[in-house]
Amino acid sequence: MKKYVMLLAAFMCFTITNAQTKIEKLASKKLNETRDIQLYIPEGYSDEKVYPIIVVLDANYLFESVVANTRYYSYWDEMPECIVVGINQYEVEDREKDCMYDDDNGLPKDKGTQFFEFIGMELIPFVEKNYNTANFKMIVGHDLTANFANYYLFKQVPLFDAYINLSPYFAPKMEERIATRLTEFETKKFYYLATAEEDTKKAAQRIRALNTSLSAIKNENIFYYYDDFTEANHNSLAVQAIPRAMSQIFSMYRPISVKEYKEKISTLSTSPYLYLADKYETIKNLFGFEKRVSVNDFMAIYSAVRKQKTTTEDLKLLAKLAKKEYPDTALFHFFMGEFHEKNGDAKKALRMYQNGFSMNAIDFITKDLMLDKAAKIKQDFGW
């Protein structure tokens, strides 16, 4: 973890100087005031893509950490590129007003109600109007603002799909409401909760009690994650929790790892190709957009197909998918050549390898490999 934090710190320094961040002045009719909004747009932003939205409360001190982790993980294709929008809450008094709730029922009141509507009816529409956004939305908060973020869970159609709760200071009845609500969802939601050994005592007790309740929930639509850090306090836990939360919430998005291959794919008795198709269909359903199949995942499934030795149909399916995802490369020709070769049709295999020679190399599939494959067929058949 220490090594990771040092690497992230270096990456964050790069982020601060190079990220496309800006301050927007957003006039709010709900709040009857103008708010400072920090906005990060990915460097490779394109009108041909859509981007999940991450809303950061307490952006005056959490924003840069969220942006740094977003850029870091998306650089390695472990999460999608995201638009990050942060709400600055500089003064303690203003922050408390934003998150105001009734001491009896624990629900937002006065400016807390207005701030709730500001995010849902003004901030999110502002981002969606000006940028291409995906359906997936996340919210991040710390103590008072973490508690506030949970109010969106209780809407009939919640505004957010993922909630990162950094040492929340819960309002009255909040824990019971959260536990009950998470049992009811029929759509997928992500919920992350964190405390620490040196966290505020009262907050930590309530957080740990909530964890006990949430750990017992049996709802396949809820992806629940929890951390109790041993070397952190109420404030410093955020630096460790944010990357942990993002890593877990976007775990399905990551390319197939060695662990995933060993534990889930290499032992399959069914089609490895179907595993790949299901993985990317799940990504589409969870995050609201289609992800291009990574070369890493093509090769992992190809390895599993070769290991099974039971059918060649998956090679044909991989070839068709390769033609769609990487049409300018030799990937299609390589898979189809091997498909024909294993089915005993040497002439078609030879033609595929020869045609693949004129395409762009990809991974280990080079022009030399395609020549070698074609030459071996000619040698074997005396052509």
C-alpha positions as CSV (number, residue, x, y, z in Angstrom):
1,M,0.0,0.0,0.0
2,K,2.8,2.4,0.9
3,K,4.4,1.8,-2.5
4,Y,1.1,2.5,-4.2
5,V,0.5,5.7,-2.3
6,M,4.0,7.0,-3.3
7,L,3.3,6.1,-7.0
8,L,-0.1,7.8,-6.8
9,A,1.4,10.9,-5.2
10,A,3.8,11.2,-8.1
11,F,1.0,10.7,-10.5
12,M,-1.1,13.3,-8.7
13,C,1.6,15.9,-9.2
14,F,1.5,15.2,-12.9
15,T,-2.3,15.5,-12.7
16,I,-2.3,18.9,-11.1
17,T,-0.2,20.4,-13.8
18,N,-1.6,18.6,-16.8
19,A,-5.2,17.7,-16.2
20,Q,-7.9,19.5,-18.0
21,T,-9.5,21.0,-14.9
22,K,-11.3,24.3,-14.6
23,I,-13.5,26.3,-12.2
24,E,-17.0,27.0,-13.3
25,K,-19.3,29.6,-11.7
26,L,-22.7,27.9,-11.7
27,A,-25.7,30.2,-10.9
28,S,-28.3,28.2,-8.9
29,K,-31.9,29.1,-8.7
30,K,-32.5,26.4,-6.1
31,L,-29.8,27.9,-3.8
32,N,-30.3,31.5,-4.9
33,E,-26.5,31.8,-5.1
34,T,-23.6,31.1,-7.4
35,R,-21.4,28.1,-6.6
36,D,-17.8,27.2,-7.5
37,I,-17.7,24.0,-9.5
38,Q,-14.5,22.2,-10.3
39,L,-14.7,20.3,-13.6
40,Y,-12.3,17.7,-15.0
41,I,-12.7,16.6,-18.6
42,P,-10.5,13.6,-19.8
43,E,-7.7,14.7,-22.0
44,G,-8.9,12.5,-24.8
45,Y,-12.5,13.6,-24.7
46,S,-14.3,12.8,-27.9
47,D,-17.8,13.4,-29.2
48,E,-17.9,9.8,-30.3
49,K,-17.7,8.5,-26.7
50,V,-19.8,8.8,-23.5
51,Y,-18.4,9.3,-20.0
52,P,-19.7,8.4,-16.6
53,I,-20.1,11.3,-14.1
54,I,-18.4,11.3,-10.7
55,V,-19.8,14.0,-8.3
56,V,-17.3,15.0,-5.6
57,L,-18.6,16.7,-2.5
58,D,-16.0,18.6,-0.4
59,A,-14.2,19.1,-3.7
60,N,-12.0,21.8,-2.1
61,Y,-10.0,18.9,-0.6
62,L,-11.2,15.7,-2.2
63,F,-11.3,16.7,-5.9
64,E,-7.7,16.3,-6.8
65,S,-7.5,12.8,-5.2
66,V,-10.5,11.6,-7.1
67,V,-9.2,13.0,-10.4
68,A,-5.8,11.5,-9.9
69,N,-7.2,8.1,-9.3
70,T,-9.6,8.4,-12.2
71,R,-6.8,9.3,-14.5
72,Y,-4.5,6.6,-13.1
73,Y,-7.0,3.7,-13.4
74,S,-8.3,4.8,-16.8
75,Y,-4.7,5.1,-18.1
76,W,-4.3,1.4,-17.4
77,D,-7.8,0.6,-18.7
78,E,-9.0,-0.5,-15.2
79,M,-11.9,2.0,-15.3
80,P,-13.5,4.1,-17.9
81,E,-12.5,7.7,-18.5
82,C,-14.9,9.8,-16.5
83,I,-16.0,13.4,-16.1
84,V,-15.4,14.5,-12.5
85,V,-17.5,17.4,-11.2
86,G,-16.7,18.8,-7.7
87,I,-18.6,21.1,-5.5
88,N,-16.4,23.3,-3.4
89,Q,-17.6,23.7,0.2
90,Y,-14.9,26.0,1.7
91,E,-16.4,27.2,5.0
92,V,-17.5,24.9,7.8
93,E,-20.7,26.9,8.3
94,D,-21.6,26.7,4.6
95,R,-20.9,23.0,4.5
96,E,-23.1,22.4,7.5
97,K,-25.9,24.4,5.8
98,D,-25.5,22.4,2.6
99,C,-25.9,19.1,4.5
100,M,-28.6,20.4,7.0
101,Y,-31.1,17.8,8.3
102,D,-33.9,17.6,10.8
103,D,-32.6,16.3,14.2
104,D,-35.9,14.4,14.7
105,N,-36.4,12.5,11.4
106,G,-32.9,12.8,10.0
107,L,-34.1,14.0,6.6
108,P,-32.8,17.1,4.7
109,K,-34.3,20.5,5.7
110,D,-34.0,24.1,4.7
111,K,-30.8,24.6,2.7
112,G,-30.1,20.9,2.8
113,T,-33.3,20.3,0.8
114,Q,-32.3,23.1,-1.7
115,F,-28.7,21.6,-2.0
116,F,-30.2,18.2,-2.7
117,E,-32.3,19.6,-5.5
118,F,-29.4,21.7,-6.8
119,I,-27.3,18.6,-7.5
120,G,-30.1,16.6,-9.1
121,M,-31.9,19.4,-11.0
122,E,-29.1,21.8,-11.9
123,L,-25.6,20.4,-11.5
124,I,-26.1,17.0,-13.3
125,P,-28.3,18.6,-16.1
126,F,-25.5,21.2,-16.6
127,V,-22.9,18.5,-17.2
128,E,-25.2,16.4,-19.3
129,K,-26.1,19.4,-21.5
130,N,-22.5,20.3,-22.2
131,Y,-20.8,16.9,-22.5
132,N,-21.5,13.4,-23.7
133,T,-22.3,11.4,-20.6
134,A,-23.0,7.8,-19.8
135,N,-25.9,6.7,-17.6
136,F,-23.5,5.6,-14.8
137,K,-23.0,8.1,-12.0
138,M,-21.0,8.0,-8.8
139,I,-21.0,10.3,-5.7
140,V,-18.2,10.8,-3.2
141,G,-18.5,12.4,0.3
142,H,-16.7,12.6,3.6
143,D,-18.4,12.7,7.1
144,L,-21.3,15.2,6.8
145,T,-21.3,15.1,2.9
146,A,-21.0,11.3,2.9
147,N,-24.2,11.1,5.0
148,F,-25.8,13.6,2.6
149,A,-25.0,11.5,-0.4
150,N,-27.1,8.7,1.0
151,Y,-30.3,10.7,0.6
152,Y,-30.2,9.9,-3.1
153,L,-30.6,6.2,-2.4
154,F,-34.1,6.9,-1.2
155,K,-35.4,8.3,-4.4
156,Q,-37.7,6.0,-6.3
157,V,-35.1,6.1,-9.1
158,P,-31.8,6.9,-7.5
159,L,-29.7,9.6,-9.2
160,F,-26.5,7.7,-8.5
161,D,-25.4,4.1,-9.2
162,A,-22.3,4.1,-6.9
163,Y,-21.8,5.7,-3.5
164,I,-18.4,6.2,-1.8
165,N,-18.9,6.9,1.9
166,L,-15.7,8.1,3.6
167,S,-16.3,8.0,7.4
168,P,-19.9,9.2,7.3
169,Y,-21.4,11.2,10.2
170,F,-24.8,9.6,10.1
171,A,-28.0,11.5,10.6
172,P,-30.6,9.9,12.9
173,K,-32.2,6.7,11.6
174,M,-29.8,6.7,8.6
175,E,-28.2,3.3,9.2
176,E,-31.6,1.6,9.3
177,R,-32.8,3.4,6.2
178,I,-29.7,2.4,4.3
179,A,-29.9,-1.3,5.3
180,T,-33.5,-1.5,4.4
181,R,-33.1,0.3,1.1
182,L,-30.3,-1.8,-0.1
183,T,-32.4,-4.9,0.3
184,E,-35.0,-3.5,-2.1
185,F,-33.1,-2.7,-5.3
186,E,-33.8,-4.6,-8.4
187,T,-31.1,-2.8,-10.4
188,K,-27.4,-2.9,-9.7
189,K,-25.9,-0.5,-7.2
190,F,-22.4,-0.1,-5.7
191,Y,-21.9,0.9,-2.1
192,Y,-18.6,1.5,-0.4
193,L,-18.1,2.3,3.3
194,A,-14.9,3.1,5.1
195,T,-13.7,3.9,8.6
196,A,-10.3,3.6,10.4
197,E,-8.6,2.6,13.6
198,E,-8.2,6.2,14.6
199,D,-11.5,7.5,13.2
200,T,-13.8,9.5,15.4
201,K,-15.0,7.1,18.0
202,K,-18.8,7.7,17.7
203,A,-18.6,7.6,13.9
204,A,-16.6,4.4,13.8
205,Q,-19.0,2.6,16.1
206,R,-21.9,3.4,13.9
207,I,-20.1,2.6,10.7
208,R,-19.0,-0.8,12.0
209,A,-22.5,-1.6,13.2
210,L,-23.8,-0.7,9.7
211,N,-21.2,-2.9,8.1
212,T,-22.5,-5.8,10.2
213,S,-26.0,-5.1,8.9
214,L,-24.9,-4.6,5.2
215,S,-22.7,-7.7,5.2
216,A,-25.8,-9.8,6.0
217,I,-27.8,-8.5,3.0
218,K,-28.6,-11.1,0.4
219,N,-29.3,-9.1,-2.7
220,E,-27.4,-10.0,-5.9
221,N,-27.9,-6.5,-7.2
222,I,-25.9,-4.9,-4.4
223,F,-22.1,-4.7,-4.7
224,Y,-21.0,-3.8,-1.2
225,Y,-17.4,-3.1,-0.1
226,Y,-16.0,-2.1,3.2
227,D,-12.6,-1.1,4.6
228,D,-11.5,-0.5,8.2
229,F,-7.9,1.0,7.9
230,T,-5.4,0.2,10.6
231,E,-3.0,3.1,9.9
232,A,-5.3,6.0,9.3
233,N,-7.5,8.6,11.0
234,H,-10.7,10.3,10.2
235,N,-9.1,12.6,7.6
236,S,-6.2,10.5,6.2
237,L,-8.3,7.5,5.4
238,A,-9.6,9.3,2.3
239,V,-6.3,8.9,0.6
240,Q,-6.4,5.1,1.0
241,A,-10.1,4.7,0.6
242,I,-10.7,6.5,-2.7
243,P,-8.4,4.2,-4.8
244,R,-9.7,1.1,-2.9
245,A,-13.3,2.1,-3.6
246,M,-12.6,2.8,-7.3
247,S,-10.6,-0.4,-7.8
248,Q,-13.5,-2.5,-6.4
249,I,-16.4,-0.7,-8.0
250,F,-14.8,-1.0,-11.4
251,S,-13.4,-4.5,-11.0
252,M,-15.6,-5.9,-13.7
253,Y,-14.3,-3.3,-16.1
254,R,-10.7,-4.3,-15.8
255,P,-9.0,-6.5,-18.4
256,I,-8.8,-10.2,-17.5
257,S,-6.1,-10.7,-14.8
258,V,-3.9,-13.7,-14.2
259,K,-6.0,-14.4,-11.1
260,E,-9.3,-14.2,-13.0
261,Y,-7.9,-16.5,-15.7
262,K,-6.8,-19.1,-13.2
263,E,-9.8,-19.0,-10.9
264,K,-12.6,-18.5,-13.4
265,I,-11.6,-19.2,-17.0
266,S,-9.0,-22.0,-17.1
267,T,-11.4,-24.3,-15.2
268,L,-14.4,-23.6,-17.5
269,S,-16.3,-26.6,-18.8
270,T,-18.4,-24.3,-21.0
271,S,-17.4,-22.0,-23.8
272,P,-14.6,-19.5,-23.0
273,Y,-16.0,-17.2,-25.7
274,L,-19.3,-17.0,-23.9
275,Y,-17.5,-16.0,-20.7
276,L,-16.0,-13.1,-22.7
277,A,-19.3,-12.1,-24.2
278,D,-21.0,-12.2,-20.8
279,K,-18.2,-10.1,-19.3
280,Y,-18.6,-7.3,-21.9
281,E,-22.4,-7.5,-21.8
282,T,-22.2,-7.0,-18.0
283,I,-19.9,-4.0,-18.5
284,K,-22.4,-2.5,-21.0
285,N,-25.3,-3.1,-18.6
286,L,-23.5,-1.7,-15.5
287,F,-21.9,1.3,-17.0
288,G,-24.2,2.2,-19.8
289,F,-21.8,2.0,-22.8
290,E,-20.0,-0.6,-24.9
291,K,-16.3,-1.1,-24.1
292,R,-14.0,-2.2,-26.8
293,V,-12.7,-5.7,-26.1
294,S,-9.1,-5.4,-25.1
295,V,-6.3,-7.4,-26.9
296,N,-5.4,-8.8,-23.5
297,D,-8.9,-10.3,-23.2
298,F,-8.8,-11.7,-26.7
299,M,-5.5,-13.5,-25.9
300,A,-6.7,-14.8,-22.5
301,I,-9.8,-16.4,-24.1
302,Y,-7.7,-17.7,-27.0
303,S,-5.4,-19.4,-24.5
304,A,-8.4,-21.0,-22.8
305,V,-9.8,-22.2,-26.1
306,R,-6.5,-23.8,-27.0
307,K,-6.4,-25.5,-23.6
308,Q,-9.9,-27.0,-23.9
309,K,-9.3,-28.7,-27.2
310,T,-13.0,-29.7,-27.4
311,T,-14.3,-27.4,-30.1
312,T,-13.1,-25.0,-32.7
313,E,-16.3,-23.0,-32.9
314,D,-14.9,-20.5,-30.3
315,L,-12.1,-19.7,-32.7
316,K,-14.6,-18.7,-35.4
317,L,-16.5,-16.6,-32.9
318,L,-13.3,-14.9,-31.7
319,A,-12.4,-14.2,-35.4
320,K,-15.7,-12.5,-36.0
321,L,-15.4,-10.4,-32.9
322,A,-11.8,-9.5,-33.9
323,K,-13.0,-8.3,-37.3
324,K,-15.4,-5.9,-35.6
325,E,-13.0,-4.6,-32.9
326,Y,-9.7,-4.6,-34.7
327,P,-10.5,-4.6,-38.5
328,D,-7.1,-3.2,-39.6
329,T,-5.1,-5.9,-37.9
330,A,-4.2,-9.6,-38.5
331,L,-6.2,-10.7,-35.5
332,F,-9.2,-11.9,-37.6
333,H,-7.0,-13.8,-40.1
334,F,-5.0,-15.5,-37.3
335,F,-8.1,-16.9,-35.6
336,M,-9.8,-17.9,-38.8
337,G,-6.6,-19.4,-40.1
338,E,-6.3,-21.6,-37.0
339,F,-10.0,-22.4,-37.2
340,H,-9.6,-23.8,-40.7
341,E,-6.4,-25.5,-39.9
342,K,-7.9,-27.4,-37.0
343,N,-10.9,-28.3,-39.1
344,G,-8.6,-29.8,-41.7
345,D,-9.1,-27.2,-44.4
346,A,-5.5,-26.4,-45.2
347,K,-6.2,-24.3,-48.3
348,K,-8.5,-21.9,-46.5
349,A,-6.1,-21.7,-43.6
350,L,-3.2,-20.9,-46.0
351,R,-5.3,-18.2,-47.6
352,M,-6.1,-16.6,-44.3
353,Y,-2.5,-16.6,-43.2
354,Q,-1.4,-15.1,-46.5
355,N,-4.0,-12.4,-46.4
356,G,-3.1,-11.6,-42.8
357,F,0.5,-10.8,-43.9
358,S,-0.7,-7.5,-45.4
359,M,-2.5,-6.4,-42.2
360,N,-1.2,-4.6,-39.2
361,A,0.6,-6.6,-36.5
362,I,-1.1,-6.9,-33.1
363,D,0.3,-8.4,-29.9
364,F,2.4,-11.4,-30.9
365,I,0.6,-11.7,-34.3
366,T,3.2,-10.3,-36.6
367,K,3.9,-10.5,-40.3
368,D,6.7,-12.9,-39.6
369,L,4.3,-15.2,-37.6
370,M,1.8,-15.2,-40.5
371,L,4.6,-16.0,-43.0
372,D,5.8,-18.9,-40.7
373,K,2.2,-20.3,-40.4
374,A,1.7,-20.2,-44.1
375,A,5.2,-21.7,-44.8
376,K,4.5,-24.6,-42.4
377,I,1.2,-25.5,-44.2
378,K,3.0,-25.5,-47.5
379,Q,5.8,-27.7,-46.1
380,D,3.4,-30.1,-44.5
381,F,1.4,-30.5,-47.8
382,G,4.3,-30.3,-50.2
383,W,2.9,-27.2,-51.9
